[in-house]
Structure formats: C-alpha cells, structure tokens
C-alpha cells in the first residue's frame, strides 16, 4: 500500500506517543539501513539507532526539533547502517 513509488525509503511515526515511535517502515528503508522491520518498530522517529561517529550533535538537535514539530528546517545529517560500514547522508525537511 505505501510502497507505490519505486526506490522510496521511509518511516511513519506516531506523533501522539512519547518519542514519536516508528509504527511503519518500508522494505526500502530496512534494506538501506540493514535493520529488520522488527528491530526498527517502536524506535524513536529521530532514528538515534542510526547515529555514528560522524553524526553531528547540532544536526541531531535540528532534526529532533523539525521532526517533533516545533519548527520547519532543512537538516543534513549523516546516519549509519547497522553494520557500521556504510554511512548515509540525508537532507530532510520536517515541519509542524
């Protein structure tokens, strides 16, 4: 149902619970980050499980503010796969 655009990788989170828990992730997201759906479900939407040595604290704070709805902003953040070998850099925009 959600995987209608090929190549799209995404999560859906519930903004009504603490930490905006992830309630869905598509296969593309699982493949990209190396985690199974079961490992991702109920984790915070800030994806702190993907942080690594080059993930900047300022980017983490900016992403949290955007995702948790306090302001709109474009954030570039480096995230890591489960195996730690491959980093992923994202630009994302969040808003309230």
N, C-alpha and C positions, 0 to 999 in steps of 0.2 A: 504494500500500500504506500509506504513512504519512499521506497526506492525507485521512483519513476524517472529520475534523471540520472543516467549512467555517469559514474565517476564521482557523484556527490557523496561526501562523507560528513556525517552529522550526528549530533546527540539531541535529545529532547529532555528537558528537565522540568521538574515540578516546582514552580516558584512559591507554592503555598506551604512547603515544608522547609525545615532548617537546612541550610547549605544548598538549597535548590537541587535536590538529589536528582541524578540522572534516572529517567524512567524508560528510556529507549535509546539504543544506538544501532545504526545500521551496519550491515556487513562490511561496507567500505571503511567505516571508522575502525571497526575491530581489526581488519586487515592492516590498515595504516599504522595502528599503534601497537599491534602484537598481543593485545589482551582479548580474552573471550568476552562475550556479552555478559556472562555471569560474573566475571571479575569487574566489569565496569558498572553494572547496575547498582544504584543507590549511592554511588560515589558523588562527591560534590561537583556541580557543573563547572567549577573552576579548573577541573582536571588536574588537581595537585599531584595525582599519581603519575603524571607525565613530566613533572619538573625534573631538571637535572642540573649539572654543574654550570651550564651557560644560560640558565633561565634567570633573567634579571629580576631582582626584588621589585623594582619600580614597575616593570611590566606586569608582574603578578598582582600588585596593588591596583593598577589601572584596569586590568582585566576583571578583577573582582568587582570594582566599582561599576563597570559597564554591565557585567552580567547580572549583578544583583539589583540593577535597575536604578541606581542613584544618578547616573548621568550617561550621556552618549559619548563615546570616544572610539577612535581607531587605535588599536594596540597591535604592535608587532611583538610576538613572544616566541621563544624557542622552547619546544617541547621534545620529549624523548620517547622512543619506543620502549616497550617492556624489556627488550634485550639490551638497551642502553647504547647500542652501536650507532643507531641512525637518529639524527636529530631532525625535527620538523620545525620549520618556521612559519608561523601563521600571521596574517594580518586579519583582525576581526573587528567588527563594529557591534556594539551592544547598546541597547537603549531601554528606557523605562516604559 
